[in-house]
Each structure stands twice: as structure tokens, then as C-alpha cells.
Amino acid sequence: MSEIITPNKTIVDPKGKVVVAKEESKQENKPTQLPEVKGYRILCAVPSVEDTFESGIIKAEKTRHIEEHSTVVLFVMKMGDMAYADKERFPTGPWCKEGDFVITRAYSGTRIKIHGREFRIINDDTVEAVVDDPRGYERA
């Protein structure tokens, strides 16, 4: 989980900074705009899962699938128009912002795929922590 490729083919590092723009894919005619999230929802991208273990052994496709679906680290792409607006529930303000890596519970949110890439739509109160560098975080 050292980088993430956003829907517009830009690669960002763990802090959300643009590393390099990828060349245009073969899906030129397909829209790459993310859906507009409404209310107190947050649209998050699921970071890519490594193909190998630290030892160098290649992971089975089923292992990668489980790791991707059960991840606790997400990348915040878009915030709903009412996210963190409730001053009684969030008196100190928003818990995260666009471009943050956040920790949530495993399997949380509504899973969707856009052009083969998995995203989650979560509630604003689902965010449990913000991390600067998501590498090394995994479900226990």
C-alpha cells in the first residue's frame, strides 16, 4: 500500500501528493469523474494490495482479494456536502479531509467498483483515525 492510482490515472503517495501522472488508458471514451457523494457520506478509494509478501513469495489471488475487501485503510477522495456539519456530534470539526488516509473498521461502507477500481462510501462517523503513512497498517 505504498501508492494509489486515482480514477484520473494519477499516482499519489501515502500523503496524497501526486507522484506521476499515468499515460491515458484504453478507456478514453469512458468517464473518469467520480460520483458526487451527498449528505454525511465520504467517498474513499481502496489502496492497492501488494502482489507479494515481505519474504518475496507471490500472494494467491484469493489472498489478495481477502486483503483488499477487509482492509482498514482507505484514501479519502470526496466529502459529502453535509459531512461533519453536525456541530453537536463533531464539536471540534472534521475528523479528516480529502487526501487523507483513514482507518476504519474492516468491511465498512458500501463497496462499489468504477472501471475495475474498488471504492467505498462510508459515513463520516466511520473514520476512527487519520494516518500519515498507511504502509504497515493491516487488520489484526
Secondary structure, DSSP 8 states (H G I E B T S, - for coil): ---EE-TTSEEE-TTS-EEEE----S-TTS--------TTEEEEE-----SB-TTS-B--HHHHHHHHHT--EEEEEEE-TTTT--TTT-TT--S--TT-EEE--TT-SEEEEETTEEEEEEEGGG--EEES--TT----
